[in-house]
Amino acid sequence: MIFIFVAMFEIISEVVPEHTISIIGIAGLLFASFTSLFSVVNPLAAMPLFLSLTDRFSEKERIQTAKRASLYMLGVLITFLLIGTYILNFFGISLAGIRIAGGLIIMRAAYSMLNPETGGRKLTEEDEAAALEKEDISFSPLALPLLSGPGSIAVVIGFATQAEAPADYIINAMSVVLVVVITYAILRLAPISARFIGTTGLNVMTRLMGFIALAISVQFILSGISRYFSIGMAGI
C-alpha cells in the first residue's frame, strides 16, 4: 500500500503546489502506514480471546491488563521501528530479503484471517491453557505474540527500511501510536463491542483485514524481488 502511494504522489507532484504536496505526502504516508499496520495487528480478532483470557478478572483488572498490554505492544513495535535496520545490518540481511520474508509472514497471517473459523488462531490451545493459569497476561501472550507478533514486527521493520529521513520515522511512529491507542480502546470496550458486533460481524471484519493484509504481503514480496533483481517496477 505504501508503494502504491508513492506512485500516486509522483503523479500529482506535477500539478499541485509544493506546500500542498508536502501536506498530502505526510497525510498519505500516515494513512498508508496506519492501514498497513492495523490490518496486520487486527485487534478486532484479538478481542474474543482477550475476553476469554480475562474472564476471571474484575472490570478494573481487565482494564489494567488492556492498558499494560497496549503499552508493551507500543514498546515492542517502536523498538523494532528504531533498530530494525541495525538488526538487518548486524545479521547481514538485505532489504530484499527482509521484504520477501516479511511478505511471507504477513501472507501466512492473512490466510489465517481469511479463514477465522478454522485457521485464524494466533495462539495454540496449549498457549491459551497456560495463559489461563498466569496472573499477568499483559506481556505474554497478549502483547507478544497476539498484538505485536511476527507479522506486525515485519511491517514496522519494513517501515524502517523505507524511511529516508527522520520525518519518515516520526510519521511511522505516529502510525504505531494510533494503532496502539485504537487497540487499547477496542480491548477496553471489548465486552460491549463483542455483544454489539457479534461473532458474524467479527468474522466479516477479520476477513476484510485479511484481504488487506494479503495485498500488503504480495506488495512486500514484489518489492523484494524487484530490489533483488534491480527491476524498475512503478510504485515499489
KAVEN-V243513 format. One record per pair of residues at least 6 apart in sequence whose ideal C-beta (glycine too) atoms are under 7 Angstrom apart, sorted by sequence separation. I is the first residue (numbers start at 1). J is the second residue. If there is no record, write none. Layout:
# KAVEN-V243513
i | j
I | J
I | J
This chain:
# KAVEN-V243513
i | j
131 | 137
163 | 169
112 | 119
113 | 120
186 | 193
226 | 233
13 | 21
16 | 24
54 | 62
57 | 65
111 | 119
112 | 120
163 | 172
88 | 98
131 | 141
226 | 236
54 | 65
222 | 233
159 | 172
223 | 236
127 | 141
222 | 236
9 | 25
123 | 141
9 | 28
156 | 176
5 | 28
122 | 145
123 | 146
5 | 29
122 | 146
5 | 32
122 | 149
2 | 32
1 | 32
2 | 33
1 | 35
2 | 36
1 | 36
147 | 183
109 | 151
105 | 150
106 | 151
105 | 151
106 | 154
105 | 154
106 | 155
102 | 154
102 | 155
102 | 157
102 | 158
98 | 157
99 | 158
158 | 220
98 | 161
40 | 106
72 | 138
95 | 161
72 | 139
76 | 143
45 | 113
76 | 144
40 | 109
69 | 138
68 | 138
73 | 143
42 | 113
45 | 116
72 | 143
77 | 148
65 | 137
76 | 148
84 | 156
65 | 138
69 | 142
80 | 153
84 | 157
49 | 123
69 | 143
73 | 147
45 | 120
73 | 148
77 | 152
81 | 156
85 | 160
80 | 156
84 | 160
85 | 161
80 | 157
84 | 161
53 | 131
69 | 147
81 | 159
53 | 132
77 | 156
81 | 160
53 | 137
117 | 203
120 | 206
116 | 203
81 | 169
116 | 206
81 | 172
116 | 207
50 | 142
81 | 173
113 | 206
114 | 207
113 | 207
78 | 173
81 | 176
113 | 209
114 | 210
49 | 146
113 | 210
114 | 211
78 | 176
77 | 176
46 | 146
110 | 210
113 | 213
46 | 147
74 | 176
74 | 177
110 | 213
43 | 147
109 | 213
110 | 214
41 | 147
74 | 180
73 | 180
106 | 213
107 | 214
110 | 217
70 | 180
73 | 183
106 | 216
107 | 217
40 | 151
41 | 152
106 | 217
40 | 152
70 | 183
70 | 184
103 | 217
106 | 220
37 | 152
40 | 155
103 | 218
67 | 184
103 | 220
37 | 155
66 | 184
102 | 220
103 | 221
36 | 155
37 | 156
66 | 187
99 | 220
100 | 221
103 | 224
66 | 188
99 | 223
100 | 224
63 | 188
99 | 224
100 | 225
33 | 159
97 | 224
96 | 224
99 | 227
96 | 227
95 | 227
96 | 228
50 | 187
33 | 171
37 | 175
41 | 179
33 | 172
37 | 176
43 | 182
47 | 186
51 | 190
43 | 183
47 | 187
50 | 190
51 | 191
30 | 171
34 | 175
38 | 179
29 | 171
33 | 175
37 | 179
41 | 183
44 | 186
43 | 186
47 | 190
51 | 194
30 | 174
34 | 178
43 | 187
26 | 171
30 | 175
34 | 179
47 | 193
48 | 194
47 | 194
48 | 202
45 | 202
44 | 202
2 | 162
44 | 205
45 | 206
44 | 206
42 | 206
42 | 209
39 | 209
39 | 212
40 | 213
39 | 213
35 | 212
39 | 216
36 | 216
1 | 216
3 | 219
1 | 219
3 | 223
7 | 234
7 | 235
6 | 235
4 | 235
3 | 235
3 | 236
